[in-house]
Each structure stands twice: as structure tokens, then as C-alpha cells.
Amino acid sequence: MYEDLVELIARKKVAFPPFGTGVSTAAIDSAQKDSGIQFPPSYCWWLRNYGGGQIAGDLVYGLDERGIGMPDVVRLHKVSLSEGRSPQHLVFYIGNEESFYFDTGHPLESGEYRIYYQEHGQPDEEFAQSFDAFLRRRIVDILGN
């Protein structure tokens, strides 16, 4: 289902851990419970297979299952909430001037969430309709075909 994405990640040498070395299903279940948010299927797949990483230095938040200080989406969500962000916006990616978030208040029939691009001082824009579509587009946008 995601074979083309695995190939793109490998071909572009995206700074993700090796495929298959992500986090456990138990860690994902615990994170969903802690955050109160059901993660979309493609993000769960990515967490199980990669767990976190970077695209050209921009952080793609995963889960810090081993407790070693890795960027953790649940910790980021708690910080976002303390700063007044909507509890329905789960930020998972932070770049220099932009961030991306799942709009968890409006799930699609597939279980995925629309992903929005947010840049300081600009209106939010829809970027993708799934996490896997986000990765494909973001990798190509930043690293080229």
C-alpha cells in the first residue's frame, strides 16, 4: 500500500530511521490515549515503521518510546494546548517558519485527517488529505523528484 512512499523515502535519503525500526503498537495506543486523539491510519503506519525523523532538517514528530528526548507528538500537543492552540489541531511537523497539523475535528471516511499548512501571520491552507500524501508532497517539494 505504501511501497512507493518507502521507495521515495529511501531514494531521497530522507532522514528517517531505517524502515521497520519504528515504535510499538503499544506506544501508539498509549499516545492516542494520552492525547485523546485517534491517529490516522497512515500516520500509525509511519510511526510503526519509522517512528520520527526529519525532512531537510525540519522535524516530523513521532513518538519517544524509549524516553531519550526525541521529538514527541504528544508532548508537542500538550505544549500547543498550553499556548492556546485548538485541541483539534495536532501539530506534527515544524519547519523554520511553518508548521503542519492534522485537523482532527473533521475526520474523513478513510479515518485520515486533512492536513493544514500554517505560516506565521498567514491564513492556514489545506495541504493534503492524508499523512502519506503529505509525506509524498513535502518530500518532493523540498528534495525534488
PyMOL commands that place a pseudoatom at each C-alpha (Angstrom):
pseudoatom trace, name=CA, resn=MET, resi=1, chain=A, elem=C, hetatm=0, pos=[0.000, 0.000, 0.000]
pseudoatom trace, name=CA, resn=TYR, resi=2, chain=A, elem=C, hetatm=0, pos=[2.833, 2.406, 0.811]
pseudoatom trace, name=CA, resn=GLU, resi=3, chain=A, elem=C, hetatm=0, pos=[5.588, 0.751, -1.247]
pseudoatom trace, name=CA, resn=ASP, resi=4, chain=A, elem=C, hetatm=0, pos=[6.038, 3.838, -3.440]
pseudoatom trace, name=CA, resn=LEU, resi=5, chain=A, elem=C, hetatm=0, pos=[6.426, 6.005, -0.335]
pseudoatom trace, name=CA, resn=VAL, resi=6, chain=A, elem=C, hetatm=0, pos=[9.038, 3.660, 1.169]
pseudoatom trace, name=CA, resn=GLU, resi=7, chain=A, elem=C, hetatm=0, pos=[10.917, 3.815, -2.145]
pseudoatom trace, name=CA, resn=LEU, resi=8, chain=A, elem=C, hetatm=0, pos=[10.678, 7.637, -2.275]
pseudoatom trace, name=CA, resn=ILE, resi=9, chain=A, elem=C, hetatm=0, pos=[11.964, 7.968, 1.285]
pseudoatom trace, name=CA, resn=ALA, resi=10, chain=A, elem=C, hetatm=0, pos=[14.910, 5.669, 0.508]
pseudoatom trace, name=CA, resn=ARG, resi=11, chain=A, elem=C, hetatm=0, pos=[15.688, 7.254, -2.876]
pseudoatom trace, name=CA, resn=LYS, resi=12, chain=A, elem=C, hetatm=0, pos=[15.662, 10.788, -1.459]
pseudoatom trace, name=CA, resn=LYS, resi=13, chain=A, elem=C, hetatm=0, pos=[17.663, 9.698, 1.606]
pseudoatom trace, name=CA, resn=VAL, resi=14, chain=A, elem=C, hetatm=0, pos=[15.129, 11.294, 3.947]
pseudoatom trace, name=CA, resn=ALA, resi=15, chain=A, elem=C, hetatm=0, pos=[16.473, 11.445, 7.499]
pseudoatom trace, name=CA, resn=PHE, resi=16, chain=A, elem=C, hetatm=0, pos=[14.142, 8.833, 8.942]
pseudoatom trace, name=CA, resn=PRO, resi=17, chain=A, elem=C, hetatm=0, pos=[15.363, 5.798, 10.868]
pseudoatom trace, name=CA, resn=PRO, resi=18, chain=A, elem=C, hetatm=0, pos=[15.704, 2.609, 8.805]
pseudoatom trace, name=CA, resn=PHE, resi=19, chain=A, elem=C, hetatm=0, pos=[12.381, 1.190, 7.638]
pseudoatom trace, name=CA, resn=GLY, resi=20, chain=A, elem=C, hetatm=0, pos=[10.871, -1.222, 10.144]
pseudoatom trace, name=CA, resn=THR, resi=21, chain=A, elem=C, hetatm=0, pos=[12.533, 0.309, 13.213]
pseudoatom trace, name=CA, resn=GLY, resi=22, chain=A, elem=C, hetatm=0, pos=[9.649, 2.484, 14.387]
pseudoatom trace, name=CA, resn=VAL, resi=23, chain=A, elem=C, hetatm=0, pos=[7.689, 2.311, 17.617]
pseudoatom trace, name=CA, resn=SER, resi=24, chain=A, elem=C, hetatm=0, pos=[5.471, -0.414, 19.006]
pseudoatom trace, name=CA, resn=THR, resi=25, chain=A, elem=C, hetatm=0, pos=[1.714, -0.627, 18.635]
pseudoatom trace, name=CA, resn=ALA, resi=26, chain=A, elem=C, hetatm=0, pos=[1.528, -0.349, 22.444]
pseudoatom trace, name=CA, resn=ALA, resi=27, chain=A, elem=C, hetatm=0, pos=[3.357, 3.006, 22.286]
pseudoatom trace, name=CA, resn=ILE, resi=28, chain=A, elem=C, hetatm=0, pos=[0.939, 4.253, 19.630]
pseudoatom trace, name=CA, resn=ASP, resi=29, chain=A, elem=C, hetatm=0, pos=[-2.067, 3.101, 21.662]
pseudoatom trace, name=CA, resn=SER, resi=30, chain=A, elem=C, hetatm=0, pos=[-0.680, 4.821, 24.765]
pseudoatom trace, name=CA, resn=ALA, resi=31, chain=A, elem=C, hetatm=0, pos=[-0.004, 8.051, 22.838]
pseudoatom trace, name=CA, resn=GLN, resi=32, chain=A, elem=C, hetatm=0, pos=[-3.535, 8.082, 21.446]
pseudoatom trace, name=CA, resn=LYS, resi=33, chain=A, elem=C, hetatm=0, pos=[-4.930, 7.618, 24.935]
pseudoatom trace, name=CA, resn=ASP, resi=34, chain=A, elem=C, hetatm=0, pos=[-2.647, 10.324, 26.405]
pseudoatom trace, name=CA, resn=SER, resi=35, chain=A, elem=C, hetatm=0, pos=[-3.510, 12.827, 23.685]
pseudoatom trace, name=CA, resn=GLY, resi=36, chain=A, elem=C, hetatm=0, pos=[-7.186, 11.908, 23.441]
pseudoatom trace, name=CA, resn=ILE, resi=37, chain=A, elem=C, hetatm=0, pos=[-6.770, 11.709, 19.662]
pseudoatom trace, name=CA, resn=GLN, resi=38, chain=A, elem=C, hetatm=0, pos=[-7.147, 8.709, 17.369]
pseudoatom trace, name=CA, resn=PHE, resi=39, chain=A, elem=C, hetatm=0, pos=[-4.194, 8.931, 14.978]
pseudoatom trace, name=CA, resn=PRO, resi=40, chain=A, elem=C, hetatm=0, pos=[-4.943, 8.449, 11.274]
pseudoatom trace, name=CA, resn=PRO, resi=41, chain=A, elem=C, hetatm=0, pos=[-4.028, 5.106, 9.681]
pseudoatom trace, name=CA, resn=SER, resi=42, chain=A, elem=C, hetatm=0, pos=[-1.145, 6.379, 7.526]
pseudoatom trace, name=CA, resn=TYR, resi=43, chain=A, elem=C, hetatm=0, pos=[0.452, 8.180, 10.477]
pseudoatom trace, name=CA, resn=CYS, resi=44, chain=A, elem=C, hetatm=0, pos=[0.190, 4.974, 12.570]
pseudoatom trace, name=CA, resn=TRP, resi=45, chain=A, elem=C, hetatm=0, pos=[1.861, 3.079, 9.711]
pseudoatom trace, name=CA, resn=TRP, resi=46, chain=A, elem=C, hetatm=0, pos=[4.671, 5.657, 9.610]
pseudoatom trace, name=CA, resn=LEU, resi=47, chain=A, elem=C, hetatm=0, pos=[5.104, 5.550, 13.394]
pseudoatom trace, name=CA, resn=ARG, resi=48, chain=A, elem=C, hetatm=0, pos=[5.357, 1.738, 13.363]
pseudoatom trace, name=CA, resn=ASN, resi=49, chain=A, elem=C, hetatm=0, pos=[7.858, 1.773, 10.514]
pseudoatom trace, name=CA, resn=TYR, resi=50, chain=A, elem=C, hetatm=0, pos=[9.920, 4.933, 11.119]
pseudoatom trace, name=CA, resn=GLY, resi=51, chain=A, elem=C, hetatm=0, pos=[8.858, 6.465, 14.450]
pseudoatom trace, name=CA, resn=GLY, resi=52, chain=A, elem=C, hetatm=0, pos=[10.102, 10.002, 13.766]
pseudoatom trace, name=CA, resn=GLY, resi=53, chain=A, elem=C, hetatm=0, pos=[12.642, 11.907, 11.719]
pseudoatom trace, name=CA, resn=GLN, resi=54, chain=A, elem=C, hetatm=0, pos=[13.389, 14.943, 9.627]
pseudoatom trace, name=CA, resn=ILE, resi=55, chain=A, elem=C, hetatm=0, pos=[12.855, 16.194, 6.112]
pseudoatom trace, name=CA, resn=ALA, resi=56, chain=A, elem=C, hetatm=0, pos=[15.732, 18.509, 5.162]
pseudoatom trace, name=CA, resn=GLY, resi=57, chain=A, elem=C, hetatm=0, pos=[16.201, 19.442, 8.826]
pseudoatom trace, name=CA, resn=ASP, resi=58, chain=A, elem=C, hetatm=0, pos=[12.510, 20.055, 9.549]
pseudoatom trace, name=CA, resn=LEU, resi=59, chain=A, elem=C, hetatm=0, pos=[11.171, 17.891, 12.375]
pseudoatom trace, name=CA, resn=VAL, resi=60, chain=A, elem=C, hetatm=0, pos=[8.469, 15.311, 11.722]
pseudoatom trace, name=CA, resn=TYR, resi=61, chain=A, elem=C, hetatm=0, pos=[7.274, 14.470, 15.206]
pseudoatom trace, name=CA, resn=GLY, resi=62, chain=A, elem=C, hetatm=0, pos=[6.878, 10.854, 16.109]
pseudoatom trace, name=CA, resn=LEU, resi=63, chain=A, elem=C, hetatm=0, pos=[6.922, 9.161, 19.497]
pseudoatom trace, name=CA, resn=ASP, resi=64, chain=A, elem=C, hetatm=0, pos=[9.707, 8.980, 22.057]
pseudoatom trace, name=CA, resn=GLU, resi=65, chain=A, elem=C, hetatm=0, pos=[9.015, 5.392, 23.108]
pseudoatom trace, name=CA, resn=ARG, resi=66, chain=A, elem=C, hetatm=0, pos=[12.459, 4.933, 24.669]
pseudoatom trace, name=CA, resn=GLY, resi=67, chain=A, elem=C, hetatm=0, pos=[12.306, 8.181, 26.652]
pseudoatom trace, name=CA, resn=ILE, resi=68, chain=A, elem=C, hetatm=0, pos=[15.542, 9.579, 25.236]
pseudoatom trace, name=CA, resn=GLY, resi=69, chain=A, elem=C, hetatm=0, pos=[14.310, 13.074, 24.387]
pseudoatom trace, name=CA, resn=MET, resi=70, chain=A, elem=C, hetatm=0, pos=[13.271, 12.509, 20.770]
pseudoatom trace, name=CA, resn=PRO, resi=71, chain=A, elem=C, hetatm=0, pos=[10.652, 14.888, 19.344]
pseudoatom trace, name=CA, resn=ASP, resi=72, chain=A, elem=C, hetatm=0, pos=[7.328, 13.537, 20.592]
pseudoatom trace, name=CA, resn=VAL, resi=73, chain=A, elem=C, hetatm=0, pos=[3.968, 14.479, 19.081]
pseudoatom trace, name=CA, resn=VAL, resi=74, chain=A, elem=C, hetatm=0, pos=[2.104, 14.044, 22.389]
pseudoatom trace, name=CA, resn=ARG, resi=75, chain=A, elem=C, hetatm=0, pos=[4.480, 16.370, 24.266]
pseudoatom trace, name=CA, resn=LEU, resi=76, chain=A, elem=C, hetatm=0, pos=[4.207, 18.872, 21.418]
pseudoatom trace, name=CA, resn=HIS, resi=77, chain=A, elem=C, hetatm=0, pos=[0.407, 18.654, 21.559]
pseudoatom trace, name=CA, resn=LYS, resi=78, chain=A, elem=C, hetatm=0, pos=[0.420, 19.394, 25.288]
pseudoatom trace, name=CA, resn=VAL, resi=79, chain=A, elem=C, hetatm=0, pos=[2.645, 22.428, 24.723]
pseudoatom trace, name=CA, resn=SER, resi=80, chain=A, elem=C, hetatm=0, pos=[0.390, 23.577, 21.877]
pseudoatom trace, name=CA, resn=LEU, resi=81, chain=A, elem=C, hetatm=0, pos=[-2.655, 23.312, 24.138]
pseudoatom trace, name=CA, resn=SER, resi=82, chain=A, elem=C, hetatm=0, pos=[-0.919, 25.340, 26.862]
pseudoatom trace, name=CA, resn=GLU, resi=83, chain=A, elem=C, hetatm=0, pos=[-0.264, 28.047, 24.247]
pseudoatom trace, name=CA, resn=GLY, resi=84, chain=A, elem=C, hetatm=0, pos=[-3.968, 28.238, 23.375]
pseudoatom trace, name=CA, resn=ARG, resi=85, chain=A, elem=C, hetatm=0, pos=[-3.997, 26.192, 20.177]
pseudoatom trace, name=CA, resn=SER, resi=86, chain=A, elem=C, hetatm=0, pos=[-7.195, 24.327, 19.326]
pseudoatom trace, name=CA, resn=PRO, resi=87, chain=A, elem=C, hetatm=0, pos=[-7.318, 20.819, 20.829]
pseudoatom trace, name=CA, resn=GLN, resi=88, chain=A, elem=C, hetatm=0, pos=[-8.453, 19.640, 17.382]
pseudoatom trace, name=CA, resn=HIS, resi=89, chain=A, elem=C, hetatm=0, pos=[-5.154, 20.724, 15.771]
pseudoatom trace, name=CA, resn=LEU, resi=90, chain=A, elem=C, hetatm=0, pos=[-2.475, 18.089, 16.277]
pseudoatom trace, name=CA, resn=VAL, resi=91, chain=A, elem=C, hetatm=0, pos=[0.800, 19.652, 15.132]
pseudoatom trace, name=CA, resn=PHE, resi=92, chain=A, elem=C, hetatm=0, pos=[3.246, 17.023, 13.860]
pseudoatom trace, name=CA, resn=TYR, resi=93, chain=A, elem=C, hetatm=0, pos=[5.750, 18.967, 11.729]
pseudoatom trace, name=CA, resn=ILE, resi=94, chain=A, elem=C, hetatm=0, pos=[7.722, 22.101, 12.444]
pseudoatom trace, name=CA, resn=GLY, resi=95, chain=A, elem=C, hetatm=0, pos=[9.981, 23.884, 9.983]
pseudoatom trace, name=CA, resn=ASN, resi=96, chain=A, elem=C, hetatm=0, pos=[11.715, 27.253, 10.122]
pseudoatom trace, name=CA, resn=GLU, resi=97, chain=A, elem=C, hetatm=0, pos=[8.658, 29.419, 9.526]
pseudoatom trace, name=CA, resn=GLU, resi=98, chain=A, elem=C, hetatm=0, pos=[5.889, 26.898, 9.066]
pseudoatom trace, name=CA, resn=SER, resi=99, chain=A, elem=C, hetatm=0, pos=[4.127, 24.034, 10.738]
pseudoatom trace, name=CA, resn=PHE, resi=100, chain=A, elem=C, hetatm=0, pos=[1.660, 21.379, 9.676]
pseudoatom trace, name=CA, resn=TYR, resi=101, chain=A, elem=C, hetatm=0, pos=[-1.186, 19.905, 11.671]
pseudoatom trace, name=CA, resn=PHE, resi=102, chain=A, elem=C, hetatm=0, pos=[-3.936, 17.305, 11.490]
pseudoatom trace, name=CA, resn=ASP, resi=103, chain=A, elem=C, hetatm=0, pos=[-7.439, 18.797, 11.722]
pseudoatom trace, name=CA, resn=THR, resi=104, chain=A, elem=C, hetatm=0, pos=[-8.786, 16.064, 13.999]
pseudoatom trace, name=CA, resn=GLY, resi=105, chain=A, elem=C, hetatm=0, pos=[-12.178, 17.722, 14.335]
pseudoatom trace, name=CA, resn=HIS, resi=106, chain=A, elem=C, hetatm=0, pos=[-13.194, 16.673, 10.837]
pseudoatom trace, name=CA, resn=PRO, resi=107, chain=A, elem=C, hetatm=0, pos=[-12.172, 13.070, 10.113]
pseudoatom trace, name=CA, resn=LEU, resi=108, chain=A, elem=C, hetatm=0, pos=[-12.551, 11.756, 6.594]
pseudoatom trace, name=CA, resn=GLU, resi=109, chain=A, elem=C, hetatm=0, pos=[-14.337, 8.470, 5.873]
pseudoatom trace, name=CA, resn=SER, resi=110, chain=A, elem=C, hetatm=0, pos=[-10.925, 6.807, 5.499]
pseudoatom trace, name=CA, resn=GLY, resi=111, chain=A, elem=C, hetatm=0, pos=[-10.021, 7.686, 9.088]
pseudoatom trace, name=CA, resn=GLU, resi=112, chain=A, elem=C, hetatm=0, pos=[-7.466, 10.189, 7.814]
pseudoatom trace, name=CA, resn=TYR, resi=113, chain=A, elem=C, hetatm=0, pos=[-7.492, 13.888, 8.652]
pseudoatom trace, name=CA, resn=ARG, resi=114, chain=A, elem=C, hetatm=0, pos=[-6.915, 16.850, 6.397]
pseudoatom trace, name=CA, resn=ILE, resi=115, chain=A, elem=C, hetatm=0, pos=[-3.502, 18.378, 6.926]
pseudoatom trace, name=CA, resn=TYR, resi=116, chain=A, elem=C, hetatm=0, pos=[-3.083, 22.116, 7.058]
pseudoatom trace, name=CA, resn=TYR, resi=117, chain=A, elem=C, hetatm=0, pos=[-0.068, 24.308, 6.438]
pseudoatom trace, name=CA, resn=GLN, resi=118, chain=A, elem=C, hetatm=0, pos=[0.393, 27.190, 8.847]
pseudoatom trace, name=CA, resn=GLU, resi=119, chain=A, elem=C, hetatm=0, pos=[2.847, 30.028, 8.423]
pseudoatom trace, name=CA, resn=HIS, resi=120, chain=A, elem=C, hetatm=0, pos=[3.168, 32.834, 10.958]
pseudoatom trace, name=CA, resn=GLY, resi=121, chain=A, elem=C, hetatm=0, pos=[0.848, 35.706, 10.067]
pseudoatom trace, name=CA, resn=GLN, resi=122, chain=A, elem=C, hetatm=0, pos=[-0.813, 33.878, 7.161]
pseudoatom trace, name=CA, resn=PRO, resi=123, chain=A, elem=C, hetatm=0, pos=[-4.165, 32.068, 6.929]
pseudoatom trace, name=CA, resn=ASP, resi=124, chain=A, elem=C, hetatm=0, pos=[-3.971, 28.275, 7.249]
pseudoatom trace, name=CA, resn=GLU, resi=125, chain=A, elem=C, hetatm=0, pos=[-4.118, 26.359, 3.953]
pseudoatom trace, name=CA, resn=GLU, resi=126, chain=A, elem=C, hetatm=0, pos=[-5.129, 22.768, 3.279]
pseudoatom trace, name=CA, resn=PHE, resi=127, chain=A, elem=C, hetatm=0, pos=[-2.031, 20.854, 2.160]
pseudoatom trace, name=CA, resn=ALA, resi=128, chain=A, elem=C, hetatm=0, pos=[-3.028, 17.179, 1.944]
pseudoatom trace, name=CA, resn=GLN, resi=129, chain=A, elem=C, hetatm=0, pos=[-5.827, 14.778, 2.819]
pseudoatom trace, name=CA, resn=SER, resi=130, chain=A, elem=C, hetatm=0, pos=[-3.674, 12.129, 4.486]
pseudoatom trace, name=CA, resn=PHE, resi=131, chain=A, elem=C, hetatm=0, pos=[-0.313, 11.799, 6.175]
pseudoatom trace, name=CA, resn=ASP, resi=132, chain=A, elem=C, hetatm=0, pos=[1.102, 9.634, 3.394]
pseudoatom trace, name=CA, resn=ALA, resi=133, chain=A, elem=C, hetatm=0, pos=[0.004, 12.221, 0.793]
pseudoatom trace, name=CA, resn=PHE, resi=134, chain=A, elem=C, hetatm=0, pos=[1.631, 14.892, 2.977]
pseudoatom trace, name=CA, resn=LEU, resi=135, chain=A, elem=C, hetatm=0, pos=[4.942, 12.994, 3.030]
pseudoatom trace, name=CA, resn=ARG, resi=136, chain=A, elem=C, hetatm=0, pos=[4.931, 12.423, -0.723]
pseudoatom trace, name=CA, resn=ARG, resi=137, chain=A, elem=C, hetatm=0, pos=[4.238, 16.083, -1.454]
pseudoatom trace, name=CA, resn=ARG, resi=138, chain=A, elem=C, hetatm=0, pos=[6.577, 17.526, 1.190]
pseudoatom trace, name=CA, resn=ILE, resi=139, chain=A, elem=C, hetatm=0, pos=[9.497, 15.314, 0.209]
pseudoatom trace, name=CA, resn=VAL, resi=140, chain=A, elem=C, hetatm=0, pos=[9.127, 16.232, -3.467]
pseudoatom trace, name=CA, resn=ASP, resi=141, chain=A, elem=C, hetatm=0, pos=[8.546, 19.931, -2.686]
pseudoatom trace, name=CA, resn=ILE, resi=142, chain=A, elem=C, hetatm=0, pos=[11.727, 20.124, -0.630]
pseudoatom trace, name=CA, resn=LEU, resi=143, chain=A, elem=C, hetatm=0, pos=[14.012, 17.499, -2.161]
pseudoatom trace, name=CA, resn=GLY, resi=144, chain=A, elem=C, hetatm=0, pos=[12.728, 17.408, -5.743]
pseudoatom trace, name=CA, resn=ASN, resi=145, chain=A, elem=C, hetatm=0, pos=[11.643, 14.476, -7.900]
for i in range(1, 145): cmd.bond("trace and resi %d" % i, "trace and resi %d" % (i + 1))
show_as sticks, trace
zoom trace
